[in-house]
Amino acid sequence: MPPFGKKVIENRTAFADADNLVDNSQTLQVKEIGHMQRRTLVLVSLLMLIMAAGAALGVQAGEPIKDVIIATTTSTQDSGLLDVLIPVFEKNTGYKVKTIAVGTGQALAMGARGEADVLLVHAPDSEKPLVESGVCINRQLVMHNDFIIVGPANDPAKTNGLNSAADAFRKIAETKSLFVSRGDNSGTHKMELNLWKSLAITPADAWYQQTGSGMGQTLNVASYKQGYTLTDRATYLALKKNLDLNILVQGDRILLNIYHVMQVNPAKFPMVNGPGGEAFVNFMVAKATQEIIAEFGLEEFGQPLFFPDAGKKVE
């Protein structure tokens, strides 16, 4: 074999040996890299879980929670009051408000589950158990207005001018005149049910219809179908120009509509924004806010839609 041929073979063998060494080295390196990657993935996964838990608890990097979740009755939203108050609160405190306007029953249920930071509601008898159980704290009287009975101008049940809401309900039932109920476990619905209960009447049949909706939508349905309904005065006045309904019964003491604000207890629900809820309670009972409430509606309707009550006691 020519010398150069032997050299080529020797060199090829040397290259083959070198290739084997490289292959073995790469195999070891790949295995090591595989172990490192798995360890890295595990660490990254753990870190992401820790960060997610921190975010859920609102404690990332010690930053305060800036959102305040308010669960409230539809009347404060439909009347336009919150459209006036919330921008002032946000400007004064730096918090951003997320408003959930539902029936008071649903708002209280949200509070009981720790799904809101603060409640603005109007069903005192249903509010008290949450305070007594420690679910809600710092309950403060804010304001009041009243409920009224509205209906069509021809007033088929002849309720116009009655001084008693219960008497009006009795006439509506006796004549089987259409009554449109919210049917949503709201503060207004609770008041309506209490009136029927006082008469030992269980409304049913075609003359009694439930919307399962807020006050604004229920008023629209009653107007369209020319039926009676129970409403808070503020929402009725705010929507009056689009309704074909008249105020028929008002002034009965039982129709007083009282609003309280209260915090959801952060000691029971770690995700609740305690400072934000407290800030909103303090804002609602502050003198400047109470003055805004006292003047709300005067210019447009010639009468206030709510009456401020902070610092007073319910008699």
C-alpha positions in Angstrom: 0.0 0.0 0.0 1.4 3.4 -0.9 2.6 5.4 2.0 0.1 8.1 1.3 -2.7 5.5 1.3 -1.7 4.2 4.7 -1.6 7.8 5.9 -5.1 8.4 4.7 -6.4 5.3 6.5 -4.5 6.2 9.6 -5.9 9.7 9.4 -9.5 8.4 8.8 -9.1 6.0 11.8 -7.9 8.9 13.9 -10.9 11.0 12.7 -13.3 8.1 13.4 -11.8 7.8 16.9 -12.1 11.5 17.3 -15.7 11.4 16.0 -16.6 8.7 18.5 -15.1 10.8 21.3 -17.2 13.8 20.1 -20.3 11.7 19.8 -19.9 10.3 23.3 -19.1 13.8 24.6 -22.2 15.2 22.9 -24.4 12.4 24.3 -23.2 13.2 27.8 -23.7 16.9 27.2 -27.2 16.3 25.9 -28.1 14.2 28.9 -26.7 16.9 31.2 -28.6 19.6 29.3 -31.8 17.5 29.5 -31.4 17.3 33.3 -30.7 21.0 33.5 -33.7 21.9 31.4 -36.0 19.7 33.4 -34.7 21.3 36.6 -35.1 24.8 35.1 -38.7 24.0 33.9 -39.6 22.8 37.4 -38.1 26.0 39.0 -39.9 28.2 36.5 -43.2 26.5 37.1 -42.8 26.9 40.8 -41.9 30.6 40.4 -45.0 31.1 38.2 -47.2 29.5 40.8 -45.8 31.7 43.5 -46.3 34.8 41.4 -49.8 33.8 40.5 -50.6 33.2 44.2 -49.1 36.6 45.1 -51.1 38.3 42.4 -54.3 36.6 43.6 -53.7 37.9 47.1 -52.8 41.3 45.9 -49.4 41.3 47.5 -47.1 41.4 44.5 -44.0 43.4 45.4 -46.0 45.0 48.3 -48.1 47.1 46.0 -51.5 48.1 47.3 -54.6 47.0 45.4 -55.9 50.0 43.4 -59.3 48.5 42.4 -62.3 48.8 44.6 -65.2 46.5 43.8 -68.6 48.0 44.8 -71.7 45.7 44.8 -74.8 47.9 44.9 -78.5 48.1 44.1 -79.6 49.1 40.6 -81.3 52.2 41.9 -78.0 54.0 42.7 -76.9 53.2 39.2 -80.1 53.8 37.3 -80.7 57.1 39.0 -77.3 58.4 37.9 -76.1 59.1 41.5 -73.0 56.8 41.1 -72.1 58.6 37.9 -71.7 61.7 39.9 -70.1 60.3 43.0 -67.6 57.7 41.7 -65.4 60.1 39.7 -65.1 62.3 42.8 -64.0 59.3 44.9 -61.5 58.1 42.3 -60.0 61.6 42.0 -59.7 62.1 45.7 -58.3 58.6 46.5 -56.5 57.3 43.4 -58.6 54.1 43.5 -60.4 52.8 40.5 -63.9 51.6 41.1 -65.5 48.6 39.5 -69.3 48.9 40.0 -71.5 45.8 40.0 -75.2 47.0 40.0 -77.5 44.2 40.9 -80.4 43.6 43.2 -79.6 44.1 46.9 -80.1 40.4 47.5 -77.4 39.6 45.0 -75.1 42.3 46.3 -75.4 40.9 49.8 -74.7 37.4 48.5 -71.6 38.7 46.8 -70.5 40.2 50.1 -71.1 36.9 51.9 -68.8 35.2 49.4 -66.1 37.8 49.6 -66.6 38.8 46.0 -66.8 42.6 46.6 -64.9 45.1 48.8 -67.8 47.2 49.8 -71.6 47.1 49.6 -74.1 50.0 49.1 -77.6 48.5 49.7 -81.1 49.1 50.9 -82.6 46.1 52.7 -81.8 46.7 56.5 -83.3 43.5 57.7 -81.2 41.4 55.3 -78.1 43.5 56.0 -78.0 42.9 59.7 -77.2 39.1 59.7 -74.0 39.8 57.7 -72.9 42.3 60.2 -73.8 40.1 63.2 -71.8 37.2 61.6 -68.8 39.4 61.1 -68.9 39.0 57.3 -69.4 42.8 57.0 -68.1 45.6 59.2 -68.2 49.4 59.5 -71.9 49.6 58.5 -73.0 53.2 58.1 -76.2 55.0 57.4 -75.9 57.0 54.2 -79.2 58.3 52.8 -82.8 57.6 52.2 -85.6 58.2 49.7 -88.9 56.4 49.4 -90.8 53.8 47.4 -93.8 54.8 45.4 -96.5 52.8 43.6 -96.8 53.8 40.0 -99.3 52.7 37.3 -101.3 53.7 34.3 -103.3 56.9 34.1 -106.6 55.1 33.9 -105.8 53.4 37.2 -108.1 50.4 36.8 -107.7 49.4 40.5 -108.6 52.9 41.7 -105.5 53.3 43.9 -104.8 57.0 43.2 -104.6 59.0 46.4 -104.7 56.2 48.8 -102.5 56.8 51.9 -101.8 53.1 52.5 -99.6 51.0 50.2 -101.1 47.9 51.6 -104.6 49.1 50.7 -103.4 49.8 47.1 -101.9 46.3 46.8 -105.2 44.8 48.1 -107.2 46.7 45.4 -104.7 45.6 42.7 -105.1 41.9 43.7 -108.9 42.1 44.1 -109.3 43.6 40.6 -106.6 41.4 39.2 -105.0 44.4 37.6 -101.6 43.8 36.0 -98.7 44.1 38.5 -95.1 43.9 37.3 -92.7 42.7 40.0 -88.9 42.8 39.8 -88.8 39.3 41.1 -85.0 39.5 41.7 -84.6 39.4 45.5 -83.7 43.1 45.4 -84.5 45.6 48.2 -87.5 46.8 46.2 -88.6 43.2 45.7 -88.3 42.4 49.4 -90.4 45.5 50.2 -93.1 44.4 47.8 -93.1 40.8 49.2 -93.5 42.2 52.7 -96.6 44.2 51.6 -98.2 41.1 50.1 -97.3 39.1 53.2 -99.0 41.7 55.4 -102.2 41.1 53.5 -101.8 37.3 53.5 -101.9 37.4 49.7 -99.7 35.2 47.6 -99.8 36.9 44.1 -100.1 34.5 41.2 -101.9 34.0 37.9 -101.6 36.1 34.8 -102.1 39.5 36.5 -98.8 39.1 38.4 -95.7 39.1 36.2 -92.0 39.1 37.2 -89.2 40.5 35.1 -86.2 39.2 37.1 -84.6 42.5 36.1 -83.5 45.8 37.6 -85.7 48.7 38.4 -85.2 50.5 35.1 -86.1 47.6 33.0 -89.1 46.7 35.2 -90.4 50.3 34.9 -90.1 50.0 31.1 -92.0 46.7 31.1 -94.7 48.1 33.4 -95.0 51.2 31.1 -95.2 49.1 27.9 -97.8 46.8 29.4 -99.6 49.5 31.4 -99.3 47.8 34.7 -98.6 48.8 38.3 -95.2 48.4 40.0 -93.4 49.4 43.1 -90.3 51.5 42.5 -87.9 53.8 44.3 -88.6 57.4 43.6 -85.1 58.2 42.3 -85.2 55.7 39.5 -88.7 56.7 38.5 -87.9 60.4 38.3 -84.7 59.7 36.4 -86.6 57.7 33.7 -89.9 59.5 33.9 -89.7 61.2 30.5 -89.7 57.9 28.8 -92.4 56.3 30.9 -96.2 56.3 30.5 -96.7 55.8 34.3 -98.0 58.1 37.0 -97.3 58.2 40.7 -100.5 56.9 42.4 -99.5 56.1 46.0 -96.8 57.8 48.1 -96.1 59.0 51.6 -96.8 55.9 53.5 -94.2 55.6 56.3 -93.7 51.9 55.5 -92.4 52.9 52.1 -89.2 54.5 53.6 -86.2 53.4 51.6 -83.0 53.4 53.7 -79.5 53.0 52.3 -76.4 51.7 54.2 -72.8 51.3 53.1 -70.6 48.6 54.7 -67.2 46.9 54.2 -66.7 43.3 53.5 -64.5 42.1 56.3 -60.9 41.6 55.0 -60.1 39.5 58.0 -62.5 36.8 56.7 -61.5 37.2 53.0 -57.8 37.8 52.2 -58.5 38.9 48.7 -60.8 41.8 49.8 -59.4 45.3 49.5 -59.8 46.4 53.1 -58.2 49.9 52.8 -60.2 50.5 49.6 -63.5 49.4 51.1 -62.9 51.6 54.2 -62.0 54.5 52.0 -65.3 54.2 50.2 -67.3 54.0 53.4 -65.5 57.1 54.7 -66.2 58.9 51.4 -69.9 58.2 51.4 -70.4 59.6 54.9 -68.1 62.6 54.5 -69.7 66.0 54.7 -68.8 67.0 51.1 -70.3 63.8 49.7 -73.4 64.2 51.8 -73.8 67.7 50.3 -73.6 66.3 46.8 -76.3 63.7 47.6 -78.5 66.5 49.0 -78.3 68.5 45.8 -78.5 65.6 43.4 -81.6 65.9 41.2 -82.6 69.4 42.3 -81.6 71.1 39.1 -83.1 68.6 36.7 -86.2 67.4 38.7 -86.8 70.3 41.0 -86.4 67.9 44.0 -83.6 65.8 45.5 -83.6 62.1 44.6 -82.0 61.1 47.9 -81.8 62.7 51.3 -78.4 62.5 53.2 -78.5 60.7 56.6 -74.9 60.3 57.7 -74.5 60.5 61.5 -78.3 60.0 62.1 -80.0 57.1 63.7 -82.9 55.1 62.2 -86.0 55.5 64.4 
